[in-house]
Amino acid sequence: MGAGFNCTIRTKGIKKVLVEKTVWNQWRVKVNKAETIRTYLNDPNRRALISVTALEKRAGLPTGTLNKFLRSERDFPEHHLEKVIRQLEYIGFNIG
């Protein structure tokens, strides 16, 4: 498992390994999506064209959530992840 990831699942043998790997992969994908959003929005050319406050409003996020994430002051709440991705897709963002 990855550094800093702790997963305790009470199953036996190969099932435990598969379940842990699945949980790890789901977590890793969410972190990668969030980091992709951070990189995309922190690009100086894009940042000059995109209003983070307007993006927060359209996605239904509390004010300041995205700005704090972009400044690395907090992690991105995973329950907001898909909302932001949907809004960014309107301007050509593709998570892949």
Secondary structure in CASP SS format (residue, H / E / C, confidence):
PFRMAT SS
TARGET T0000
AUTHOR 0000-0000-0000
METHOD secondary structure of the structure
MODEL  1
M C 1.00
G C 1.00
A C 1.00
G C 1.00
F C 1.00
N C 1.00
C C 1.00
T C 1.00
I C 1.00
R C 1.00
T C 1.00
K C 1.00
G H 1.00
I H 1.00
K H 1.00
K H 1.00
V H 1.00
L H 1.00
V H 1.00
E H 1.00
K H 1.00
T H 1.00
V H 1.00
W H 1.00
N H 1.00
Q H 1.00
W H 1.00
R H 1.00
V H 1.00
K H 1.00
V H 1.00
N H 1.00
K H 1.00
A H 1.00
E H 1.00
T H 1.00
I H 1.00
R H 1.00
T H 1.00
Y H 1.00
L H 1.00
N H 1.00
D C 1.00
P H 1.00
N H 1.00
R H 1.00
R H 1.00
A C 1.00
L C 1.00
I C 1.00
S C 1.00
V H 1.00
T H 1.00
A H 1.00
L H 1.00
E H 1.00
K H 1.00
R H 1.00
A H 1.00
G C 1.00
L C 1.00
P C 1.00
T C 1.00
G C 1.00
T H 1.00
L H 1.00
N H 1.00
K H 1.00
F H 1.00
L H 1.00
R C 1.00
S C 1.00
E C 1.00
R C 1.00
D C 1.00
F C 1.00
P C 1.00
E H 1.00
H H 1.00
H H 1.00
L H 1.00
E H 1.00
K H 1.00
V H 1.00
I H 1.00
R H 1.00
Q H 1.00
L H 1.00
E H 1.00
Y C 1.00
I C 1.00
G C 1.00
F C 1.00
N C 1.00
I C 1.00
G C 1.00
END
